[in-house]
Amino acid sequence: MRASRTVLAATAKAADDFNGDGYRDMVLLGGAYGRDSRVTVVYGTSAGPGTRVQTIHQDLPGIPGSVEAGDQWGFAAAGADLDRDGYAGLVVASPGGTVGDVRMRGGLTVVWGGSEGLGPGTVLHPPVAPEYEGSGDRFGLDVVAGDFDGDGYADLAVGAPGEDLEGKLDGGSVTVPPGRAGGLTGTGSKTYHQNTSGIAGGVENNDCFAVNLKLTDYTRDGRAGFLADTNEQLDNTRRGLVHLLKGSSSGITGTGSKTYPVTSPNLPRTTLGGPFAH
């Protein structure tokens, strides 16, 4: 099992305090349930992780969908108080999920927090239609949560490294559904990739932009940004670079973004990218 990468956002005291008792709760990803996987939550106490353990999967009442082989439900997760009710919720990704007849389309489940802990959930399908019929984007292979525009609501950044763009296979993208009153709906989502103005490089086959993400605020202006890696081929032997996208009053922007290729540190490496330390 591995711990989820939760980040502080919105009004809950901690992005992983799901029952609002003031203690951080621990989320463990991985572990089988039926034909797929599960998420395990250990609730915190004044002495640390306590004895209350909650197992969440898609066959539970109130959790959308059902346990299906290959969904990869719980491959990635992030905690945030998306509706500013004082309880953190848990965003659970299923990058292998089938939507309609598209395999590995991906998706998210928002499991809402409350005084009793995590409860019912709602589903968020990928807001961007696939470029090629039947082609999966793996939406949700990684997800982070933070306030990218400084409005007090947590937003999401969701990696879709399998997205085909402008005739290129698996170019990859990041979609940012904004937080707002009432929670997350997907309305107003924006998508970023290597053909977005201000972002270096260009969309190419098998770049797989945003396999890994990391929340940042390197400008320390109170607006979060994120790192996203890519499998960019730089020369005959070396591949990989990392993009830093910054937050602004209008959300994530390509303006002022920075790029760190494997060639720039002058290190004896042939690849550069995630997973990032958290």
Disulfide bonds with the S-S distance in Angstrom:
none
